[in-house]
Amino acid sequence: MKMNIIAALWGLAEATAFFVVPDVFLSALGLRNLRAAVAACLFALGGALVGGALMYEWASRDAPDALALVETVPAISPEMLERVRRDLVDEGLLAILVGPLYGTPYKTFAVQAAAVGIGLAPFLVISVPARLGRFLAVTLLSWWVGEYLLARWALRSKLALLLMGWIVFYSFYLTLMPN
């Protein structure tokens, strides 16, 4: 239960102002217990949906302030927010579905969706596969690597390698994404 609460709060935080994705926690949990990690993915999704709805509603009432907050998040720039707005206009809901493949934070879609005429309900519906798909993929990959490629490693060593992997990932991500 404690892990599910952490997952939900992390999903909520990352959908609003935090910049470290829940995948970090979920992948670590996946190394320990696949069943618990999959359940935590659902809780992370719930938190993300609440956070996405909050950001959507805030932006629909006060877009300048919501956008200003999102621009303070590392690796999010005014140019990224403008690109997300254009993608939503051009591609509609599909942009939200494929955004994670390009490293575009969910919160950027949440604050731009209302401005381009996407309703809250469709935004939340497409958010389910967009968020849950990645959460599950990362969790299952982590479990598979731990279970098969690193089967003889101690859990502590697996977690240390995972932590190093996330540090390398974020080092590149924060360097490559304009701010």
C-alpha positions, 0 to 999 in steps of 0.5 A: 500500500505504501508503494502505491501511495508513493507512486500516486504522489509521484505521478501527481507531482510529475504531472504538475511541477516535478521533473523526474518521471514516476518511471524511476520509482516504477522501474526500481520497484519492477526489479523487486516485485513485478506484481507490486510494480504493475499495481503501482503503475495504475496508482501512478496513472491515477496521480498523473490523471489528477495532476493533468486535470489540475493543470488543464483546469488551471490553464483554462482559467489562467493560462499565463500563470500555468504556462509560467509555472511549467516554464520553470521546470527543467528542460521545458522552454517557451519553444517547447510549449509552442511546439506542443500547442502546434502539435495539438492543433495539427495532430489533436489527441494523437500528439498526446499519445506520441509525445512521450516518445519524444521526451515531451513532458505530459504537463506541457500537453495539460496546459496547452490542451484547453487553449486549442479546444480539446475538452477535459474528458478527451484529454484524460481519456487519451492520457490513459494509454499515453501515460500507462503505456510508458509506465508499464513498458519501463516497468516490464523492461526493468523486470525483464532485465533484472530477471533475465539479463542480471539474474545472478546479480544481487538486488542491491547491485541491480538497483545501483545499476538502475540508478546510474542508468537514470542519472545518465539518462537525465544528464543527457536529457537535461543537456539535450533539451533546450531550456 
